[in-house]
Structure formats: C-alpha cells, structure tokens
Amino acid sequence: MNEKLKSTLKYYWSLIVLILLIIALGYNWKYQKNHSENLLKNGLRTEGISFSKGKSLSWEYEIEGIKITKIKSKPFKGVWNSEKFEIAYNPNDFKDISIDYSKFILTEKYSETYSTGLSNKWWNTRNIFFEYKVGNEKYKRIQRLRIKNDIDLNKTYIVRYRNDNPEIGYLILDNFND
C-alpha cells in the first residue's frame, strides 16, 4: 500500500472515531440530563447544604437518619458554602441525587433589599442574573427559576440576603414567595 493511501485511510479512520466519540458524549450528556430531570420530577425530597470543594460542591443531607455526603460539580458560579436547597433522591440509592437549584431554603437570618439589575441569556431563560446592593457593596448572583417564565427584566424585585454573608442572596418573585 502506498503512503498516500495509508495517510488517507488514517485520516478517515480518525474522523470516524472522532464522530463516534462526539455521539457517545452527546448521548451520555442527554442520559444524565434526563435522569436528573426524572429525579427532580419523581424523586423523594430532603434538605441539603453545600460546602465548596475546589471546582466541586460537597452536599450534606440526611435520609432516614443517615447522614450522607456527595460531591457534585458546580452548576454555575455563585453557589456558596452553607447554602441550602432541596435535594431529590432515589429511594433505592440515597447517593443518586439531583439538586433542585430553583428551591432554595431560607433558614438563616435574612434581610431585604431590592434588585438593581436583571438579565438572562436567550438560550437559558431558567437562569436569571441579578444584582443588588447591601450598603455600598454591590453583589451579583445567578438563580434558577422554578419554571420557564417571562420575568419582567425591567421590574425591581425583593432580594433576601444572608446577614452573615450578603453574597448569598435570593430574588423573590411575586408569584413564588416562600
């Protein structure tokens, strides 16, 4: 076989392997997304608390008196230590969880201020970017909405922020108060 033919075959073989790898990764991403959505829809619920571990988050939660720790990747910047969210879990495998970032749990002492800016990305309207001020300090957050809705980006909303860490704040929408 001449060198030109070998080179051409090698090129096409590499291209086929690359395409198969992309398809496999896409399928895996789709499977994980569907699995997570299914857990959020049908799983049992408990309360979880976050602890930052580098680029990952460690979640602590309790099910049937058993304390469990699970490390999951961060969904977006701005999930801080000791934030509380609902966790959906598989009753047959307590480590099989999905964090419901749209359902934050307010248990600490919070104060209120108002949003100073809202935006979202056209490709993901479930995440809302917002800004707020506490004293002279300006903060930016991302929050997942409970449903896809047409939030009024020109409106001012209440923001509840933690007294001990004002970086942790939540946008309170009119129709989703506690």
PASEBA-1860 file (N, C-alpha, C; in nm, 3 decimals):
! residues 178
1> MNEKLKST> 0.085/-0.118/0.000/0.000/0.000/0.000/0.089/0.124/0.000 ~ 0.057/0.218/-0.084/0.143/0.336/-0.088/0.112/0.429/0.029 ~ 0.201/0.522/0.054/0.192/0.612/0.170/0.072/0.706/0.160 ~ 0.036/0.748/0.041/-0.077/0.840/0.026/-0.208/0.771/0.065 ~ -0.225/0.645/0.025/-0.344/0.569/0.060/-0.349/0.544/0.211 ~ -0.236/0.510/0.272/-0.230/0.489/0.417/-0.270/0.617/0.492 ~ -0.218/0.726/0.444/-0.247/0.856/0.507/-0.396/0.889/0.496 ~ -0.456/0.864/0.380/-0.598/0.891/0.359/-0.683/0.801/0.449
9> LKYYWSLI> -0.650/0.672/0.456/-0.724/0.579/0.542/-0.712/0.620/0.689 ~ -0.592/0.659/0.731/-0.570/0.703/0.868/-0.655/0.826/0.899 ~ -0.661/0.918/0.804/-0.741/1.041/0.821/-0.889/1.007/0.839 ~ -0.944/0.924/0.750/-1.085/0.889/0.759/-1.116/0.805/0.884 ~ -1.025/0.716/0.921/-1.044/0.637/1.043/-1.048/0.729/1.165 ~ -0.958/0.826/1.172/-0.956/0.922/1.283/-1.085/1.004/1.285 ~ -1.133/1.042/1.169/-1.257/1.120/1.159/-1.376/1.037/1.209 ~ -1.382/0.911/1.173/-1.491/0.823/1.218/-1.486/0.806/1.369
17> VLILLIIA> -1.367/0.784/1.425/-1.351/0.769/1.570/-1.395/0.897/1.641 ~ -1.357/1.013/1.588/-1.395/1.141/1.647/-1.547/1.159/1.645 ~ -1.610/1.128/1.535/-1.757/1.139/1.524/-1.825/1.046/1.623 ~ -1.777/0.922/1.636/-1.834/0.827/1.732/-1.816/0.876/1.876 ~ -1.703/0.936/1.905/-1.679/0.990/2.039/-1.775/1.105/2.069 ~ -1.796/1.192/1.973/-1.889/1.304/1.992/-2.032/1.252/2.013 ~ -2.072/1.153/1.938/-2.206/1.093/1.954/-2.219/1.030/2.092 ~ -2.116/0.958/2.138/-2.120/0.893/2.269/-2.128/0.998/2.381
25> LGYNWKYQ> -2.051/1.104/2.370/-2.055/1.210/2.472/-2.191/1.279/2.473 ~ -2.247/1.304/2.356/-2.380/1.365/2.347/-2.486/1.277/2.408 ~ -2.479/1.149/2.381/-2.575/1.054/2.437/-2.563/1.051/2.590 ~ -2.439/1.048/2.640/-2.416/1.046/2.785/-2.472/1.172/2.851 ~ -2.448/1.288/2.790/-2.500/1.414/2.844/-2.653/1.412/2.846 ~ -2.713/1.365/2.738/-2.859/1.358/2.729/-2.915/1.262/2.834 ~ -2.849/1.147/2.853/-2.894/1.050/2.952/-2.887/1.111/3.092 ~ -2.775/1.177/3.124/-2.761/1.238/3.257/-2.865/1.347/3.279
33> KNHSENLL> -2.890/1.427/3.177/-2.989/1.535/3.189/-3.129/1.475/3.211 ~ -3.166/1.373/3.134/-3.296/1.308/3.150/-3.309/1.242/3.287 ~ -3.201/1.178/3.333/-3.202/1.114/3.464/-3.223/1.217/3.574 ~ -3.151/1.329/3.564/-3.164/1.436/3.663/-3.305/1.494/3.663 ~ -3.361/1.519/3.544/-3.497/1.572/3.535/-3.599/1.473/3.592 ~ -3.577/1.345/3.568/-3.666/1.242/3.622/-3.660/1.239/3.775 ~ -3.540/1.250/3.831/-3.527/1.254/3.977/-3.598/1.377/4.033 ~ -3.580/1.492/3.968/-3.645/1.614/4.017/-3.797/1.602/4.012
41> KNGLRTEG> -3.845/1.530/3.912/-3.990/1.515/3.897/-4.047/1.409/3.990 ~ -3.977/1.295/4.005/-4.034/1.180/4.075/-3.963/1.140/4.204 ~ -3.846/1.197/4.230/-3.769/1.155/4.347/-3.828/1.206/4.477 ~ -3.787/1.145/4.585/-3.823/1.191/4.719/-3.737/1.313/4.751 ~ -3.780/1.394/4.847/-3.711/1.520/4.875/-3.655/1.525/5.017 ~ -3.543/1.595/5.028/-3.483/1.626/5.156/-3.410/1.759/5.143 ~ -3.356/1.808/5.251/-3.282/1.934/5.252/-3.133/1.904/5.247 ~ -3.060/1.979/5.164/-2.916/1.962/5.156/-2.844/2.093/5.176
49> ISFSKGKS> -2.722/2.083/5.226/-2.639/2.202/5.248/-2.509/2.186/5.171 ~ -2.464/2.295/5.108/-2.347/2.290/5.021/-2.220/2.330/5.095 ~ -2.109/2.266/5.054/-1.977/2.302/5.101/-1.884/2.297/4.981 ~ -1.815/2.408/4.955/-1.729/2.418/4.838/-1.605/2.332/4.855 ~ -1.572/2.259/4.749/-1.451/2.177/4.745/-1.383/2.202/4.611 ~ -1.309/2.312/4.600/-1.243/2.345/4.475/-1.346/2.379/4.369 ~ -1.343/2.306/4.257/-1.438/2.330/4.149/-1.565/2.247/4.166 ~ -1.574/2.175/4.276/-1.691/2.092/4.303/-1.760/2.140/4.430
57> LSWEYEIE> -1.878/2.088/4.450/-1.953/2.115/4.572/-1.976/1.983/4.643 ~ -1.957/1.986/4.772/-1.992/1.872/4.854/-2.128/1.902/4.914 ~ -2.218/1.807/4.905/-2.353/1.823/4.960/-2.371/1.730/5.077 ~ -2.421/1.783/5.187/-2.453/1.702/5.303/-2.604/1.702/5.320 ~ -2.659/1.584/5.344/-2.803/1.571/5.362/-2.831/1.447/5.446 ~ -2.951/1.438/5.495/-2.988/1.326/5.581/-3.114/1.260/5.527 ~ -3.108/1.126/5.521/-3.224/1.046/5.478/-3.240/0.932/5.577 ~ -3.358/0.920/5.634/-3.390/0.814/5.729/-3.286/0.805/5.841
65> GIKITKIK> -3.242/0.923/5.890/-3.146/0.927/5.999/-3.002/0.902/5.960 ~ -2.976/0.881/5.830/-2.840/0.855/5.782/-2.785/0.983/5.720 ~ -2.669/1.031/5.771/-2.604/1.149/5.712/-2.521/1.104/5.593 ~ -2.538/1.174/5.481/-2.473/1.136/5.357/-2.401/1.259/5.301 ~ -2.283/1.236/5.243/-2.208/1.341/5.174/-2.188/1.296/5.031 ~ -2.214/1.386/4.938/-2.200/1.355/4.795/-2.132/1.473/4.728 ~ -2.033/1.449/4.646/-1.965/1.555/4.571/-2.026/1.562/4.432 ~ -2.064/1.682/4.392/-2.121/1.706/4.260/-2.053/1.828/4.200
73> SKPFKGVW> -2.049/1.835/4.068/-1.989/1.951/4.003/-2.080/2.072/4.021 ~ -2.019/2.190/4.019/-2.096/2.314/4.034/-2.177/2.337/3.907 ~ -2.303/2.375/3.921/-2.385/2.401/3.803/-2.355/2.536/3.741 ~ -2.312/2.629/3.823/-2.277/2.763/3.779/-2.204/2.833/3.892 ~ -2.137/2.943/3.859/-2.067/3.019/3.962/-2.169/3.075/4.061 ~ -2.127/3.086/4.184/-2.210/3.155/4.280/-2.290/3.070/4.373 ~ -2.263/2.940/4.380/-2.322/2.860/4.487/-2.217/2.859/4.597 ~ -2.253/2.911/4.713/-2.158/2.933/4.821/-2.169/2.826/4.928
81> NSEKFEIA> -2.068/2.827/5.016/-2.071/2.739/5.133/-2.197/2.766/5.214 ~ -2.254/2.663/5.263/-2.368/2.663/5.355/-2.498/2.715/5.295 ~ -2.512/2.706/5.163/-2.643/2.735/5.103/-2.727/2.608/5.113 ~ -2.857/2.627/5.129/-2.947/2.513/5.143/-3.046/2.509/5.028 ~ -3.058/2.390/4.969/-3.151/2.366/4.859/-3.221/2.232/4.881 ~ -3.333/2.214/4.813/-3.397/2.083/4.814/-3.315/1.987/4.729 ~ -3.307/1.864/4.775/-3.240/1.758/4.701/-3.344/1.650/4.671 ~ -3.350/1.609/4.546/-3.434/1.496/4.508/-3.344/1.373/4.505
89> YNPNDFKD> -3.392/1.263/4.561/-3.308/1.143/4.565/-3.388/1.019/4.528 ~ -3.313/0.919/4.487/-3.369/0.789/4.452/-3.385/0.709/4.581 ~ -3.506/0.664/4.615/-3.526/0.591/4.740/-3.452/0.456/4.744 ~ -3.408/0.407/4.630/-3.333/0.281/4.625/-3.182/0.302/4.630 ~ -3.138/0.427/4.611/-2.995/0.459/4.613/-2.981/0.603/4.663 ~ -2.955/0.619/4.792/-2.953/0.751/4.854/-2.844/0.843/4.799 ~ -2.744/0.788/4.731/-2.639/0.872/4.672/-2.675/0.919/4.531 ~ -2.784/0.868/4.477/-2.833/0.909/4.345/-2.923/1.031/4.367
97> ISIDYSKF> -2.865/1.151/4.350/-2.937/1.274/4.383/-2.933/1.374/4.269 ~ -3.025/1.468/4.277/-3.026/1.583/4.188/-3.062/1.704/4.273 ~ -2.983/1.809/4.262/-3.007/1.930/4.342/-3.109/2.016/4.268 ~ -3.211/2.060/4.338/-3.312/2.149/4.279/-3.272/2.293/4.312 ~ -3.193/2.353/4.224/-3.142/2.488/4.247/-3.251/2.594/4.240 ~ -3.370/2.557/4.200/-3.479/2.653/4.198/-3.551/2.660/4.333 ~ -3.519/2.566/4.422/-3.588/2.561/4.551/-3.489/2.580/4.665 ~ -3.455/2.706/4.687/-3.365/2.740/4.797/-3.443/2.737/4.928
105> ILTEKYSE> -3.371/2.715/5.037/-3.433/2.705/5.169/-3.372/2.814/5.257 ~ -3.457/2.900/5.308/-3.413/3.012/5.392/-3.428/2.975/5.539 ~ -3.316/2.944/5.604/-3.322/2.909/5.747/-3.238/3.002/5.833 ~ -3.146/3.074/5.773/-3.061/3.167/5.848/-3.134/3.299/5.864 ~ -3.067/3.398/5.921/-3.125/3.531/5.934/-3.100/3.608/5.805 ~ -3.208/3.659/5.746/-3.201/3.730/5.619/-3.256/3.871/5.635 ~ -3.203/3.961/5.555/-3.257/4.097/5.544/-3.299/4.116/5.399 ~ -3.365/4.227/5.372/-3.415/4.251/5.237/-3.357/4.378/5.178
113> TYSTGLSN> -3.339/4.373/5.048/-3.303/4.489/4.967/-3.375/4.471/4.834 ~ -3.339/4.549/4.734/-3.405/4.539/4.603/-3.304/4.513/4.493 ~ -3.349/4.445/4.390/-3.263/4.419/4.275/-3.232/4.551/4.204 ~ -3.111/4.560/4.150/-3.072/4.680/4.076/-3.048/4.650/3.929 ~ -3.052/4.525/3.891/-3.035/4.488/3.751/-3.069/4.342/3.729 ~ -3.139/4.312/3.623/-3.178/4.175/3.589/-3.143/4.147/3.444 ~ -3.102/4.024/3.417/-3.079/3.982/3.279/-3.087/3.830/3.273 ~ -3.101/3.779/3.153/-3.093/3.635/3.130/-3.035/3.612/2.992
121> KWWNTRNI> -3.004/3.489/2.964/-2.949/3.452/2.833/-3.063/3.392/2.751 ~ -3.071/3.427/2.625/-3.181/3.379/2.541/-3.184/3.227/2.531 ~ -3.070/3.161/2.546/-3.067/3.015/2.532/-3.100/2.944/2.664 ~ -3.107/3.019/2.774/-3.140/2.957/2.902/-3.217/3.057/2.987 ~ -3.346/3.063/2.966/-3.428/3.161/3.036/-3.463/3.116/3.178 ~ -3.424/2.994/3.217/-3.450/2.949/3.355/-3.349/3.006/3.453 ~ -3.234/3.052/3.405/-3.136/3.115/3.493/-3.149/3.265/3.479 ~ -3.160/3.333/3.593/-3.171/3.479/3.594/-3.047/3.535/3.662
129> FFEYKVGN> -2.988/3.635/3.601/-2.873/3.704/3.657/-2.927/3.831/3.722 ~ -2.887/3.857/3.845/-2.937/3.979/3.910/-2.828/4.042/3.996 ~ -2.846/4.171/4.020/-2.755/4.247/4.103/-2.834/4.312/4.214 ~ -2.766/4.336/4.325/-2.828/4.406/4.438/-2.719/4.471/4.521 ~ -2.757/4.567/4.600/-2.663/4.638/4.686/-2.699/4.618/4.832 ~ -2.596/4.599/4.912/-2.609/4.597/5.057/-2.510/4.701/5.107 ~ -2.562/4.809/5.164/-2.475/4.920/5.200/-2.415/4.978/5.073 ~ -2.285/4.991/5.069/-2.217/5.042/4.948/-2.162/4.930/4.862
137> EKYKRIQR> -2.184/4.806/4.902/-2.130/4.690/4.830/-2.232/4.637/4.730 ~ -2.184/4.611/4.607/-2.270/4.557/4.502/-2.242/4.408/4.486 ~ -2.347/4.328/4.472/-2.335/4.183/4.457/-2.406/4.138/4.329 ~ -2.353/4.028/4.270/-2.412/3.968/4.152/-2.439/3.821/4.183 ~ -2.554/3.773/4.136/-2.592/3.635/4.158/-2.659/3.577/4.035 ~ -2.662/3.445/4.031/-2.740/3.370/3.932/-2.838/3.287/4.011 ~ -2.959/3.280/3.963/-3.061/3.200/4.032/-3.142/3.123/3.929 ~ -3.168/2.998/3.958/-3.252/2.917/3.870/-3.398/2.941/3.906
145> LRIKNDID> -3.479/2.966/3.806/-3.622/2.988/3.828/-3.694/2.854/3.835 ~ -3.806/2.849/3.902/-3.881/2.724/3.917/-3.945/2.679/3.787 ~ -3.985/2.773/3.706/-4.043/2.739/3.575/-3.988/2.836/3.473 ~ -4.001/2.799/3.348/-3.967/2.894/3.242/-4.077/2.998/3.239 ~ -4.040/3.118/3.267/-4.142/3.222/3.265/-4.087/3.348/3.202 ~ -4.174/3.438/3.174/-4.134/3.566/3.116/-4.120/3.666/3.229 ~ -4.007/3.661/3.298/-3.983/3.754/3.406/-3.963/3.893/3.345 ~ -4.015/3.994/3.411/-4.001/4.131/3.364/-3.864/4.182/3.405
153> LNKTYIVR> -3.772/4.190/3.309/-3.634/4.230/3.337/-3.622/4.377/3.375 ~ -3.728/4.455/3.355/-3.726/4.597/3.389/-3.785/4.624/3.527 ~ -3.838/4.521/3.590/-3.903/4.537/3.719/-3.799/4.524/3.831 ~ -3.829/4.583/3.945/-3.747/4.568/4.064/-3.810/4.464/4.155 ~ -3.730/4.369/4.201/-3.778/4.261/4.286/-3.709/4.267/4.422 ~ -3.772/4.210/4.521/-3.711/4.197/4.653/-3.599/4.093/4.645 ~ -3.489/4.122/4.711/-3.379/4.027/4.726/-3.359/4.003/4.875 ~ -3.364/3.878/4.915/-3.333/3.842/5.053/-3.189/3.794/5.057
161> YRNDNPEI> -3.109/3.857/5.143/-2.968/3.821/5.154/-2.936/3.782/5.298 ~ -2.838/3.693/5.311/-2.800/3.645/5.444/-2.726/3.753/5.519 ~ -2.764/3.773/5.644/-2.699/3.875/5.727/-2.552/3.844/5.749 ~ -2.516/3.716/5.765/-2.377/3.680/5.792/-2.292/3.669/5.665 ~ -2.356/3.666/5.548/-2.283/3.659/5.421/-2.372/3.717/5.311 ~ -2.366/3.849/5.289/-2.455/3.912/5.191/-2.436/3.865/5.047 ~ -2.327/3.790/5.019/-2.310/3.734/4.884/-2.419/3.631/4.853 ~ -2.478/3.575/4.957/-2.585/3.478/4.940/-2.717/3.553/4.944
169> GYLILDNF> -2.773/3.574/4.827/-2.900/3.645/4.816/-2.991/3.574/4.716 ~ -3.120/3.590/4.737/-3.217/3.524/4.651/-3.321/3.624/4.604 ~ -3.348/3.620/4.476/-3.451/3.703/4.416/-3.586/3.645/4.451 ~ -3.675/3.727/4.505/-3.807/3.681/4.545/-3.906/3.731/4.441 ~ -3.957/3.639/4.361/-4.054/3.677/4.257/-4.192/3.685/4.318 ~ -4.274/3.775/4.265/-4.407/3.799/4.319/-4.486/3.671/4.339 ~ -4.485/3.582/4.238/-4.569/3.463/4.246/-4.496/3.343/4.303 ~ -4.374/3.362/4.357/-4.301/3.249/4.415/-4.251/3.279/4.554
177> ND> -4.313/3.369/4.626/-4.268/3.394/4.763/-4.278/3.266/4.843 ~ -4.176/3.248/4.925/-4.164/3.130/5.013/-4.274/3.035/4.990
END
